[in-house]
């Protein structure tokens, strides 16, 4: 299995779909389905029954999954592709536009 280029906590820009050109922080990454949850992007409504955790119940607005191919990593405010290279004996991500190491 290939390593995911987007990680939890990354800032990303949506490049396709109804929320195109919006930016947000990655909340979760699902490697099995190749999807990400991005803060404030692809908001869906969910009807919840009253429970111990949610006494009121009602309609809840939450983020829906976005395919990982529809988001791009943001490096210093500009969208860029992400690559991998060896830094000594450690594999690191780098921004292809600038060549700078991300982490």
N, C-alpha and C positions, 0 to 999 in steps of 0.2 A: 504494500500500500504506500502510495506517495505521501510525503509530508504536506500538510496543509499550509498554504502561504498566508492565510489570514488566521490570526489568533484572537482569543478573548482579550478584550481591553484595547484592541487596535481601533484607530479612527479610520472609517471607510466612507467612500462616496458611492452612491447608487448610480449605476450607469445605464440601467434599463428598467422599464416598468412604470407603474403609476407614480412612484416616488422618485423619478429620475432627477438627478442633480442635488438631491438632499444628502446631508452628511450626518453621521452619528457614530456612536461607540458600540462596538460588538459586545453583546451581553453573553452569548453562548454560541458555540460552534458544534454542529452535528456532523461528524466525519462520515457516518454511515449513509446519510442522505445527501451529503455535500450541501448543507444549508447553514445559514447563520441567522441569528436574531440580532437586529440592530435597533438601538434605542430610538423610539419615535418613528420608526419606518414600518410600513405595511401593517398599520393598525387594524385589528379585526375586533368585532364585537362577539362576546361570548355570554350566553344566558346561563347564570348559575343559580342553582337551588340554594335556599338557606341551609347553612351548616354551622358547625361549631366554630370553624375558622372565619366564616363570613355570615354573620347573624342576619344581615339584611337580605342577601341574595341579590337578584336583579341582573342588570346588564353591566358586564365588565368589559372595558377596552384594554386590549393587550397587543403586544407585537406578534406578528405572524412570521414564519420563516421565509427567508429570501434565498434564492439559489446563489451559491458562492461565486458563480460566473457573472452575476449581475452587480457585484460590488468590486471596487478598486481600493487599494490601500492608499491612505493619505499620508504623505511625507512632507512636513513643513508646509501644509496647506495646498499642495499640488498632488493630484492623483498620479500614481506611478505603478508600474508592474513590479513584482517582487521576484527576486532570484535567490539562489543559494550559492554560496562559495565556501571554501575551506579557509578559515583564519587560523593558521597554525595547524593544530590537530582538532579544531572545533568547527562544526558546520554552523554557519550564521546566515541570516537573511540580509539582503541588501536591496536598496532602491535602485532599479535599473536606470531611472532618469538621471540621478545624481551620482550613483556608484557608492553612496555612503552606506555603512553598515547600520542596520536597524537595531538589532539586538545580538 
